[in-house]
């Protein structure tokens, strides 16, 4: 039986993301074993801070580029000149903020300034610039190509981690951090060369107009709130838990997050069509949303069950220094369905032109995460942080579904509510 365009694109993108999963798993294992739980806990906490702030570097202009190219490819020339300048200006300001926060609030991590600089430049300047060609390819429907570009720096980081492992350097964290920066720089070069049309010349760049900033602002904030639940917990763990315990938690959470990639693949494949139909053909978009939510729920329930059974394997993979990792994985499994449904709900709201609704439910989830973590983590350590994450993910999944349902009712839709466990 022939597959529909979304299903076919999802399979192609899942194949690319399968490669990404292998790369992420290999990097996670190498870096975790290389640094040990103390070092990995510190690294994961400061890297998560850089990743969260880095989501603001483009100020949402890469999403504007995706939306405009999805609707009309020629709109690329109108968006890129201000998207590039905005990314460099915002990224530079956020880089300074990152260094201030990392050296003051996370000083207990004991990470050197040069390591912070390398991580900051990679996540706050280079990776945001890489988002622009990725968004352009995605807008043209080249989803797999877009994901290959996103996977490229991850693959190069795996190469950097393997090199550090083989060289047995005296300071593996410093060596890996600079390899991390080099991976992002090389990936950005390849990404720009992959475009069928070159970026506009520097003389054609311009500052964004006020209306353009207002339009992008919702996407900028939702980028931060979208990444927050998958990154903030590592920074909170660094603050609230002993370093070794934070490292064990971060290893488990990274493994769980990587396994939700098929849901991300599905949403990436559906986004261009949702952008086109969300405001014009409500019946077809309602059918697509029901399919998306059902698939996300079914996959995540199977994944959670498999993780519970396979949890002891993680102790073997990560080694004896990560004692208690299998228990952490099992405590994390209740968060998996909520995480998948949250990803689906957030992407749907964005495509349906409701970015501020997505910001609202994800901000609420971040408040739940921070509050639950402060209450549970100091008392129950390894089980406290996973429970806090589960509370956050499920609160966002439920609120996101309610907002989608309410939004479509307000617009006169008769969409049947998507299934939620």
N, C-alpha and C positions, 0 to 999 in steps of 0.2 A: 504494500500500500504506500502511495506517495505521501511524503511528509509535507506539512505546510511550511511556509517560509520562516515562521518564527521557530518551529521545531527544528528545521534544517539548520538555521543559523545558530540555534542553541547547541546542537550537536557539534557543529564546527567550532564554535567558541569554547564549548566544553573540552574539546580535544586540546585546544591551545591552553586552556586553564588547567587541564590535566598535566600538561608540561609545567605550567606555573606551580602546580601543587607539588610536583616532584622536586622542582628547584627550591621552593620554599621549605619543604621538608628536609632536603639535604642541607640547606644553609642553617636551618634551625638546629639540626643535630650537630653539625660541625661547630657552630659558634657556641652552642650551649656546652658541649663537651670541652671546647677550647678554653672557655672562660670559667667554667664551674658555676655552681648556683650563686655564689656571692657576686662574681663579676657579671654574670648574665643578668641577675636581678637589677644591678646598677645600670648596665647598658640598656636593658629593655625599658627602664623607667625614663631615662633621659632621651632615648630615641623616640619613645612614644610622645613625649612633649614636643619634639621637633616635628614629628609627623602631624600632630594635631594643629600646631600653628601653621605648618606648611599648607594646610588645606585652605587657608585664607589668602595665600600669596597671590593667586590669580584673581582674587576678589570676585569669583564666580564667572569671570569672562570666558573660561573654557566651556562652561555649560551654555552660555549665550552663543558661543561659536557652534557647539553641537546642535542646539535648537535651530539656529538660523541656517546652517548648512543642510540639516535634515529637510527643511522646508524649501529652501532655494539655494543651490550650491554657489551661485554667484555672490551671495551675501558674505562669503568669506572675506572678500576684499574690503568690506565695510567694517568688519569686526576685528580682524587681526591687528591693524595699526594701533588701536588703543588697548587691545588685550596684551600685547607684548610689553608696552610701556608700563601698564598697570601692574603686570606681574613683577617686573624688575623693581619698581618703586615699593610696592607693598612687601615684596620678599625681603628687600634690604631693611626696611623698618622692623619687620617681624624677626629678622635675624638678630638684630640688636636686642629686641625684647627677649628672645630665646636665651641669649647668653646671660642676660640679667637674671632671669628666672632660674636657669640651671645652676648658676653659681651661688645664688642666695637660698632659694627654697630647697634645692636638691643637693646642697653641698655635702651632705652625709654620704653621697654616693662615691665621693673621692675620685671623680674622673677629671683628668687633666684638661686645661683650657684648649690645647691643640686638638684633642679628641672632640670636644664640644664644637669647635670651629668646623672641623671636617664634617661632622654629622649635620650641623646647622646649614652649611653651604649646600650639601647634597639635598636635604629635605625642604629647605626654604627658598632656594633659588633654582637649582637645576631640575629637580623633579617637577615643580610647578610648570616650568617651561616645557618639559616633556609632555605635560598634560594637553598642551595645545595641539600638536600634531596627532596625538591619540584621539582627541575629540573630533578633529577634522576627519580622520579616517572613519570613526564611528558614525558621524553624520552622513557620510557617503554610503553607509551600509557595509563598510569593510570592517566588521566587528572583529573577526579573527586577526586581521592585521593590526588593529588598534590594541588588542590584547597582547600580541607578540611584542609590540613596542613597550608595553608596560612590563612584560615579563623579561625583556632584555636586561635592564639593570639588575633584576633579581638573579638572573643567570650569571652575570658578571660578578655579583657579590658572592655567589657560590664559588666562583673561580678564585676570588680574593681570599675567601675563608679557607679553601683548600690549600692555597699557596702558603698562607700563614701556618696552617697545620703542618705542612711538610717541612717548612723552614725552622720550626721550633723556636720562634723569636722570643726574646726575653720579655717583651711587652706585647703580647698578642692583641690586646684591645686597641692599642695605638696603631699597630700595623693594620689591623682590620678596618679601623675607622678611615684611614687614608685610602685603603682599597675600596671602601664603600663610596668615598667621594669620587675616585677615579671611575668607578663603574657608572655612576650617574652621568659624569661628563661624557664618557664614550657613548652611552646610550642616547644622550641628547643629540650628539653629532649624527649618529645613524638615523635617528628619527627625523631630523630636518632634511637629510638627504633622501629619505623615503618619500617625501611629498612630491606630488606630480607638478605642483606649482611652488616655487620658492617663496620663502617669507618675504614680505615687503621690505624694501631698502630702509635703512635707518632714517633717512631724510623724510620718509613717508610716515613714520610713527607719529602719534599724537597723544595728547592727554585725553581721557574720556570726558565727554560732556556730562553735565549733571543728570540729565535724563537717562543716559547710559549707565551711570553709576547706580542710580535708583533701581533700574531694571536688573542689574547684576547683583545688587545687595542681598536680595533674598537667597539667591543661589550661593553667595559667599558664606552666609551664615549657615545655610543647610549643609554645605560641605563640612563645616566644623562640627555641627551637631551629628552629622551622619557618621563621621569617623570617631567621634568622641567615645561611644560605647565600646569600641574595639581597641581603643588606645588609653583612655583615661584610667581604666582599671589597673594597667601596669604602673602608671605613675602613682596612683593611690597606694598600690601594693608596696612600692618603694618607700613611701612615707609612713605607712601604717604597720608594716611587717618587718621582721629581721631580714637582712639582705638575702640570706640563704633561702628562707621561706618565700620571699618575693621572687627569687629566681625559679624555684620549683613551680610557683603559680604561673609566672610568665611563660614558662615552657609549655605547660598544659594549655593555657589560654591561646597561645599562638598556634598550637596544633589543632585545637578545636576550630579556630577562626579560618584556618586554611582549608578545612574540609567543607566549608559552606560555599566554596567556589562555584559549584554547579548552579546554585541559586543566583549568584551574581551573573553567571553566563546567561541564564535565562532572562534576567532583567535587562542586561545590556542588549540582548537580541531584540527584546520587545520595545525598548525605549523609542527608537525612531518611529515605529508604527503608532505608539501611544501619543507621541508628540503630534503626529499628523491627524489622528482620529479622535483624540481626547476631547477636542472642542467642537468637532463637526459631526461625527458619527457615534453617538452615545450607545447605540445598541451593540455595534461591533466591539467598541472598546469595553463595554460591560462584559461581553462574552470572553474577551481576552483576559480581563482582570480575574474573572472566576477561574479560568484555566490556570493562570499564573499562581493564584493563592493555593489552589488545590495541589498543584505540582510541588510548590515550596513546602507545604505541610507534609505531604506524603514522603518526599525525599528526606526531610529533616527528622521525621519519626524513625525511619529506617536507620538513618545515620546514628541517631542517639542510641538505639538498641545495639548496633554494631560496636559503637565505642564502649558501651558498658561491658560487653563481652570481651573485647580486645584490650581493655585497659591494662592488664598485667604486661602486655608486650612493650608498653612505653617504659617500664622500669628497665627492661633489657636493652632497649634502644639508647636510652640516655645514660645508663650506667649507674653504679651504686651511689654516686654523690647526690643523685636526685631522688633520694629516698622519700617515699610518699607520693610520687608522681601519679601512680595508678589510682590512688584514692582521690587525688585532685581531679583527674580525668572523669572519674565517675560522678563526683560532685558537680562537674561542669555540664554533664549531659542534659539536665533539665533546661539549661539555657539554650540548647541547640535549636529546638523548634521555634522558640520565641525569637531567636536571632534571625532565622530564615524568614519568618513572617514579617519581622521588622524591616528587613532589607526589601522585601516585596512591597510593603506598604509605603515605605519612604520613596522608592523609585516611582511608584504609581502616582503618588501625590505630586511629585515633581513634574512628571510628564503631563498630568492633567492641569497644570498651570496653578497649583496650590502650594508654592514653595514655603509660604509662611505657615501653613498648616503643618507641613513636615517639620519645620523649625520648632513649632510649638510642642509637638509630641516628643521630639527627640530631646529638646531642652528639659522637658519633664522627666524623661528617662535618665538624663544625666544627673538631675537632682536626686532622683531615687537611688541611682548608683552611688553617688557620693555619700548620701545619708546612710544607706544600708551598709556601705563599706565601713564607715566610721563606727557604726554600732556593732557590726558583726565581726569584722576582721580582727580587732584587738582581742576579742574574746575567744574566737574559734579558729583563728589562723587560716590553715589551708581550706577548711570548709566554709569559712566566713566570706572570703572574697568570691568564690563560685556562687554562693547563695545570693550575694549582693548583685552579681552579674545577672543571674536568672531573674531576680525581681525586676531589674531594670529592663531586660529584653522583653519580658512578657508584658510589662506595663506599656511599653512602646508599641508592641504588636497589637494589643487590644485597642489602645487609643487610636493608633493609625487606622485600623479597620473601621472604627466608629466614625472617624473623620471622613474617610472615603465614602462611606455609606451616607452620612449626613450631607456631604457636598453634592452627591449625585441626586439626592432627594430634593435639595434646594434648587437644583438645576432642572427638575422635572423628570429625572430618570426613574426607570422602574427596575433598576438592576437588582437582582437577587443577591443577598448578602453572601460573600465568599465564606467558605468553611474555616472555622477557627477551632482548634482543639480546646 
